[in-house]
Amino acid sequence: MRKMSLLFLLGLLIAACTLEKPKKTSANTRMEEHNDSLSYAIGLDMGMRMELEYKNVNHKMLNKGIDDYFSRNEYDLTDKERARIINKYTNETQPKYRMALEKNNMVEGKKFLEQNLKNEGVIAHRSGIQYKVITPMEGEKPGPRDVVKIHYIGKLIDGTTFDNSYTRGEPAVFQLNRIFPGF
């Protein structure tokens, strides 16, 4: 019985040591004014972006740099050194990131275009642009130098709208020979 109790306690001790530790919580910072909560929110946002953009960033040195700037302390790097270090990092990491992003965008774009072409009424222009006529035009077909007034919605492959003449409340005006083919 004594051995069982000892084994049980040993098991509890091992389990307690392997349990996931809770995340550190900061002391409840009092945010009495809107500017306090805005500043804190910006700090969180910057932290998230920094972690994504600059892998393995040393947050203590990051905070020191921010503090030195806002406290008007003497900097530990000259402007030239700072620019050189950031440029070196960017030149080393950006091409890898861009290549991966471009490859992914090409694959996703191709999938989207193939799927979109199956939708009723979607037309593919020889330039690769796909469109759907919602309201057919009336009257004569405009020539290349004519000015047209149209409504349109421009979307990315993920469905995000990047431009919408309907939400602006008025159609866009274009000279046909000044826009890209298929538009």
C-alpha positions in Angstrom: 0.0 0.0 0.0 2.8 2.3 0.9 4.5 1.6 -2.5 1.2 2.4 -4.3 0.9 5.7 -2.5 4.5 6.5 -3.3 4.0 5.6 -7.0 0.8 7.7 -7.1 2.6 10.7 -5.6 5.5 10.2 -8.0 3.0 10.1 -10.9 1.3 13.2 -9.7 4.6 15.0 -9.4 5.6 14.0 -13.0 2.2 15.0 -14.4 2.4 18.4 -12.6 5.8 19.0 -14.2 4.6 18.2 -17.7 1.4 20.2 -17.7 1.4 23.1 -20.1 2.3 26.3 -18.3 -0.3 29.1 -18.5 0.7 32.1 -20.6 2.1 34.9 -18.6 -0.5 37.6 -18.1 0.6 41.2 -17.8 -0.4 43.2 -14.8 -3.8 44.7 -15.5 -2.8 47.9 -17.1 -5.2 50.7 -16.3 -6.5 52.3 -19.5 -8.3 55.3 -18.3 -8.4 57.3 -21.6 -9.1 56.3 -25.2 -5.5 57.2 -26.0 -4.3 54.6 -23.5 -6.3 51.8 -25.0 -5.4 52.9 -28.5 -1.7 53.0 -27.7 -1.9 49.5 -26.2 -3.8 48.2 -29.2 -1.2 49.6 -31.5 1.5 48.0 -29.5 -0.2 44.6 -29.7 -0.7 45.1 -33.5 2.9 46.1 -33.9 4.0 43.0 -32.0 2.0 40.7 -34.1 3.3 42.3 -37.3 6.9 42.2 -36.1 6.6 38.5 -35.2 5.3 37.8 -38.7 7.7 40.0 -40.6 10.9 39.7 -38.6 11.3 36.1 -37.4 13.2 35.7 -34.2 13.0 39.3 -33.2 14.4 40.0 -29.7 11.5 41.8 -28.2 13.7 43.4 -25.4 15.9 45.0 -28.0 12.9 46.0 -30.1 11.4 47.7 -27.0 14.7 49.3 -26.2 14.8 50.8 -29.8 11.3 52.1 -29.4 12.0 53.5 -26.0 15.2 55.1 -27.1 13.4 56.8 -29.9 10.5 58.1 -27.9 12.7 59.0 -24.9 15.1 60.9 -27.2 17.9 58.8 -25.8 21.2 58.5 -27.7 20.9 55.6 -30.2 23.2 52.6 -30.1 23.3 52.6 -33.9 23.9 55.3 -36.4 21.2 55.9 -39.1 23.6 54.4 -41.6 24.1 51.2 -39.5 20.3 50.9 -38.9 19.6 51.2 -42.6 22.3 48.8 -43.5 21.1 46.1 -41.0 17.5 46.4 -42.1 18.4 46.4 -45.8 20.6 43.3 -45.3 17.7 41.5 -43.5 15.2 42.5 -46.2 17.5 41.5 -49.0 18.1 38.1 -47.5 14.5 37.3 -46.6 12.3 39.1 -49.1 13.2 37.1 -52.2 12.4 33.8 -50.4 9.1 35.2 -49.1 8.2 36.7 -52.5 9.0 33.5 -54.4 6.8 31.4 -52.0 4.0 34.0 -52.2 4.2 34.2 -56.0 4.1 30.4 -56.3 1.1 30.2 -54.0 -0.7 33.0 -55.8 -0.1 31.3 -59.2 -1.5 28.0 -58.0 -4.5 29.6 -56.2 -5.1 32.0 -59.1 -5.2 29.1 -61.7 -7.6 27.1 -59.5 -9.8 30.2 -59.0 -9.9 31.0 -62.8 -10.7 27.3 -63.7 -13.5 27.2 -61.1 -14.8 30.7 -61.9 -15.1 29.8 -65.7 -17.6 27.1 -64.7 -20.0 29.7 -63.3 -22.9 30.6 -65.5 -22.4 33.6 -67.8 -18.6 34.0 -67.1 -16.6 35.0 -70.2 -12.8 34.6 -70.5 -11.1 37.3 -72.5 -8.0 36.4 -74.5 -6.0 38.5 -72.0 -7.0 36.1 -69.3 -9.4 38.4 -67.5 -12.8 36.9 -66.7 -16.0 38.8 -66.5 -19.7 38.5 -66.4 -22.1 40.9 -68.1 -24.9 41.8 -65.6 -26.7 44.3 -67.8 -26.1 44.2 -71.5 -25.2 47.6 -73.1 -27.7 49.5 -75.2 -27.0 51.4 -78.3 -24.0 51.4 -80.6 -20.8 49.5 -79.6 -18.2 52.1 -78.5 -14.9 52.6 -80.3 -11.4 52.6 -78.8 -11.3 56.3 -78.3 -14.9 56.6 -76.9 -15.6 57.3 -73.3 -17.9 54.9 -71.5 -19.7 55.0 -68.2 -19.8 51.7 -66.4 -20.5 50.1 -63.0 -18.1 47.4 -61.9 -16.9 45.4 -59.0 -13.2 44.4 -58.9 -12.4 41.4 -56.7 -9.3 39.4 -55.7 -9.2 35.6 -56.0 -10.1 35.3 -52.3 -13.3 37.3 -52.9 -12.0 40.5 -51.3 -13.5 43.5 -53.1 -10.8 46.0 -54.0 -13.0 48.4 -56.0 -16.7 48.9 -56.4 -18.4 51.7 -58.3 -21.8 50.7 -56.8 -20.6 51.6 -53.3 -19.4 55.0 -54.6 -22.9 55.5 -55.9 -21.9 56.4 -59.4 -20.5 54.6 -62.5 -16.9 55.0 -63.4 -15.9 56.9 -66.6 -13.2 55.5 -68.8 -11.8 56.2 -72.3 -11.6 52.7 -73.8 -8.1 52.9 -75.2 -6.7 53.9 -71.7 -7.7 50.7 -69.8 -6.3 47.2 -70.0 -7.8 44.7 -72.5 -10.8 42.8 -71.3 -11.9 45.4 -68.9 
